[in-house]
Amino acid sequence: MKVPRAYRTEVDPSHVQRTAFRQHAGCARYAYNWGLQRKEETYLFNQLPHPPVKTPTAMDLHREINVRKKRDLRWMYESSKCAPQEALRDLDRAYRNFFEGRGRHPRFHSRHSGRSSFRLTGSVKVEEDHITLPRIGRVKLKERGYLPTTAPLRSVTVSERAGRWYVSLAVEEERRSPLPPMGEPVGVDLGIHALATVSDGTVIENPRSLAARTRKLQHLQREVSRKKKGSRNREKAKRRWSRCHAKVADLRKDALHQATTMLARIKPVIVVEDLRLANMLRNHALARSLSDASFGEFVRQLEYKCRWYGSRLVKADPFYPSTKRCSGCGNAKGAMSLAERTYRCERCGLVMDRDLNASRNLAMLAASSAESLNAWWMAEVHAGNGRCRQVNQEPVIVRVHV
């Protein structure tokens, strides 16, 4: 079974290659902004009382920009034709997502945003310690032997963040259907005090990467604001500030990947709450800590990693009272403040950490849903080894409403 997967790693380009990267990113940005302007002009023109004009597609815009290249855009010949072509396809996809309710209206890209990227297709060759890109040449990789060299390549995206350049490969890998892990279903309660509390007693600490570097970020931001606009010192201060932000994001991402990989590999069924993060972020006293914990990214990583390792992800209903309900007798409290870190049941006298109690309630929700578990998978025992194999090939995410 072929499944899509992406690999991302840092490259070590020379000064000439860095200039080529910026030229390609500039071509992609120009094509995107020009295509967006053409689409908006067509929309405004169709508002007038006359026969409507067809909105140009990515291929139509690419033909137009090829004609303009011969006249006043000859500088675009120094870059690969794939960069503007893929940028126009991204514009079409952005409009489609907007009209289908999956994203906001496309905006013009700025060269001062701090993030430049472009995508290439065609003759791309991946080696153990190098990658060969069209019109750029052989670029050295900082991580040896990580990128796949034989998998069918779909595209390569080159991006910049905080002065460092990365390549991301979209490939199609041949994967066998994984065997589901053995064990009992577990519930995972996400929180700020601890990033995740598992019903078996495992506690995953919250790295709090943003909170640990808030003072340094404030100091670097003051340095930027005190420098003269347009000066070299201001650009240097901005680079230091962006590198600190990138460090915060990398620490957060590393902690999330380690936690989600551990859970998806060893737990057969994982139950999490389907949190309404947009509503939670309205609490301004907790908004920064909630964003730093990144609950949405935690669940997103669990979704695709459960498909990789054969486990199942169950999302409980947002109104399921996992925190207020006693995991011993089932009694539910009327209200429970955030400051109350220990759950005390008035009926049975249970005293337990509130996060552990919530995770055990989520685990019991999965264990009691026998019909849902039968729908998740059917297993049959191999003769001789006693292992179970997964018959239901396509993993799904099941939402349990209570």
N, C-alpha and C positions, 0 to 999 in steps of 0.2 A: 504494500500500500504506500503510495507516494503522498507525502504531507509537506506543506510549505514550512520553511523555517528561515530565520534570519540570524546571521552572525555579524557581530560588530566588534571592531578592534581599532586600536590607534595605529597611525602610520607615522613614519619619520621622514617627511619629504625634505628635499634640498630647498635652497632659496629660490632656485628657478622653478621648481615644482610648486612651491607655495604661491608664486606669482601666477602660475598656470591655473591653480585651484581658484584663486580669486577672480581670474578672468572668466573661467567657466561659471562660477557663481554669479558674476555680474551679467553674463549673457542670459542665464536662467531667470534672474530677477527682472531684467529688462523685458524679456519675452512675456513673463507673467503679467507685469504691470501694463504693457502695451495691449495684451490680449484682454485684460480686464477693462481697460478703457474702451476698446472696440466693442465689447459686449454691452457696456453701459451706454455708449452712443447709439447702438442699435436699439436698445430698449427705449431710450428717449425718443428716437426717431419714429418708433412704432406707436408712440402715444399721439402723434399728430394724425389728422384726418386724411389718410391716404392708404393705399394698399400696403399691408404689412410686409416687412422684409424679414427673411429667415435669419435667425441668430447664428452667427458663424461658429462652427465647431472647431475642435483642436486642429483637424487636418486643414480646414479652410484657412485658419489663421496661420498655420505653418506655411502654406503656399504663398500667402500674402507677404510674410516676413522674408521668404526666400527671394521674392521679387525686390523687396526693399534692400536686401543685402547688396545687390548689384549696384545700387545707386548711392545710398547714404549710410549703409550699415556694413561697410566692408571690414570693419574691425571684428565683426562676429566670425569671419572666416578663420581667425586665429584659434578658435575653440571648436570642439566637436559639435556636430549638428544635433547630437542627442540631447545636449543640455537644454536648449530652448524648446525642442520638441517635447521632451518629458515635462517641462514646466507648463506648457500649454495643456497637456493631458491632466496635470494636477489641477489646473484651473477648471477644466470641465468637470472633474470629480468634485471639486469644492462647490461648484454651482449645483451639481446633482445632490450633494449632501444637504445643501441649504434648502432646496425646494422639497426634499423628502423629509425635512425636519430633523436631520442628524447633525447640523452644524450651523454656524452663523454665516452671514453674508461675507463673501470673499473681500479681503482688504488689500490695499497696495502694500507691497513689500518695501522696506527701507534698508538701505545699506548701513545705517547706523543702529540697527536692531541688535547687532552683536552676534547673530547666528547666520551663517551663510551655508548653503547646501546646493547640490545639483545631483542629478541622476544620469547614469550612463548605461547603455546597452551595447550589445555587439561583441566585438573581439576583446574580451577580458580574459586574461590568463592568471590563474592563481597558483603560486608556488609556495613552498614551505615557509620562506622568509621574505618573499616579495610578491607584489601584485602588479600586473601590467595593465595599464588603462589606456584607451585610445586617445591619441593626440597628447598624452602626458608622458607616457613611458613607464619604466620600471620603478616602482615606489617601494621603499623598504618598509617592512612591518616591524612594529616593536614587540609583538608577541609571536613567537616562532611556533609553527605547527598547529595553530588554532583554527585557521580557516580551512574549510574542506577544499580539496584540490580536484576531486572527481565528480562531485555532485553537479547535476545540470543547473546552470546559472540563469536566473531570470533577469536580474538587474543589480547594479552597484550604485549605492548612494554615498557620496562624499560630503561630509558635513564638518563644520567648525564649531568649537565651543571653548571659550576662554583661551583663544590662541592655539588650541590643539586641534589637529585634524584627525578624523575617524573615517573608516570605510565600513559600510554595512552591506552585506551580501544577502540577497534574497534567493534561496535555492529550493530545490525540491529533493527531499531525501526519501529513500526507500526505508520504510519502518515496518517491522513486524508487530502484530497486535500484542500488546504487553499483557503479561499475567497480572491479575489484580493482587495487591499485597494481602497478606494474611493478617487477621487480627479483628478487633472489635471496632465498631464505629466510634468516632470521637467528635465532641463538640469543641469549637474554638470561639472563645469570647474575645473580641478585640477591644482594646482600651488604651488609655493614655498612661496610667501608672505602669502597666506592663503591656507591651505591644500585643501579645496574644497569650491567653491562658487556656491550656488544653485540659480536657476532662480527665486525662490520666495523671494529672499533676504537673505536667511540664509547663514551665513558665518561660516565655521568650521575652527577654528584656527589650525595652524601648530604647533605641540608640540616642534619641533626642539630639540629632545632629544639628538642627537649626538652633535650638535653645543653648547648646554648648558654644556656639560661635556667634551669638547675637551681638555681644559687645564688640567683637572684632569687626563684624560687618558694619556696625554703626560707626566705628572709628574710620574704616575705609571709605564709607559713604561721605563722612565729613571731609575727608581728604579730597574726594572728587569735587564736592561742592565748593571748596575753597580755591580750587585751581581755575585759572582763566580759561574761558570757553574757547575751544579751538587750539589750545596750546598742546605741546608734546607732553608736558608734565601731567596735564589732565588725562591724556590718553594712557599714560603709564599708570596713573592712579585707577583708571577704569579697568585696566587689565588686571591689576592686583585685586580689585573688588570682585570682578567676574571669576577669577580663579578661586577665591574663597567661596563664592556661591556654588561653583562646580564641585568643590571638595565636599560641601554639605550634601549636595545631591548624590554624589558617588557613595558616601558613607550610608546614606539612607537606602539607596538601591542595593548595596551589598548586603545589608542586614535583611531586607525584604527577600532577596533571592535565596539567602541561606535558610531562612525560616520556611518559606513556601516549598522549597525543594525537599527539605527534611520531611515535612508533613505529607507531601504528595507521594513520596517514595515508600513510606512505611505505614501509612494509614489507608485502609481500604475505603472508608466512607468518612468524609469530613463535612460537618454541618456548621455553617456560619449564618449570621443574621443578615438579612437583606436590608442594610442600613440606608436610610434616606440622608445622604451626606449633605445635600444642598440645604435641607432643613436644619441639620446639626450645625452647619457653619454660620447660621444666623445668630448663634450665641457668641457674642464678641469676646466674652471672657475665655472661651475655649477654642475659638476659631484657629488661632495660630498653632496651638498644640495639636489640634485635629489634623490640620494640614501637614504638620511635621510628621505625624504618625503615618499618614498616607494609607488610610483604610481601603480606598478604592483600588489603589495599585496592588495591595495585598490580595484582594479578592480576584483581581484580573489575572495576576500571576498564578493563583491557584487554579483558575479555570483551565488555562492551557496546559499547565503541568499535570493536572489530573488526567487529561487526555493522553499526555505522553506516557505516564507511568501506570495507567490502567485503573486508577482509583476514581472515586465518584465525589462530586461536590454537590451538596444540598444547601439551598438557600431557604432559611425559615422565613415565615411571614414577619414583616416589620413590627407587627403588633403582638407577636408572641411574647408573653411576659417571662422571659428567661431570667431576668434579674430579680423580679419581685416574687417568683415562685420558689417554694422550698423544694429542693431536690430529694428530700427524705420523705415527706408526707404529701407534697403537692399543694399545700396551702399557699395562697397568694396574698401578698400584702397590698394595702391600698396605695401607699406611696413610699418611696425610698429616695432620700436625697443623695447627691453625688458625694457628699462628705462622709457618708456611712459606708466605710470600707469593709465592715464585717456583717454578714447576714445572720440574724438571730430570729429563729422561728418561735412564735408564741405558742404554737400548738404542740410541736414535738420537742422543742428545746434544742434544735440543731444550731450549732455555732460554726460558721465556715466563712472563709474569704468570699466576698461577693462575686468576684470574677470566676472563681472555681465553681461556685454554686451555679452560676449562669451557664458555664460550659457543660456541666453535668446535665442540666436541663436540656440543652441542645442535643447532647448525646442520646438522652432518653427519647427525644423526639424522633431521632432516626431509628432507634432500636424498636420503637413501638409501631412504626409505619411498615408493617409487613408487606402490604400490597405494593408500596412504593419500592421497597427493596427488591421484590420479585420483578418489578418492571425495570429496575436498573440493570440487572444482569441475570442470566441463567448459567449455572456452572455444572459441569459434569466431570467426574473423576477419571483421570487417565488410568488405564490398566497398568498396574505394577508400581507406579511411583506415588500415587496418592495425591498428586497435584491437581488443582482445578484449573481449567482453561476457560477463557472468556468466549462465550458464544455470541453475545451481542457485540458486534464489532465497533459500532459507532458510539462512543461515550456521549452522554447527554448530561445536562444540568437539570436537576429536578427541584422545583420550588414547592415546598410543603406549606400549606395554609392550615392553620389551626383556629 
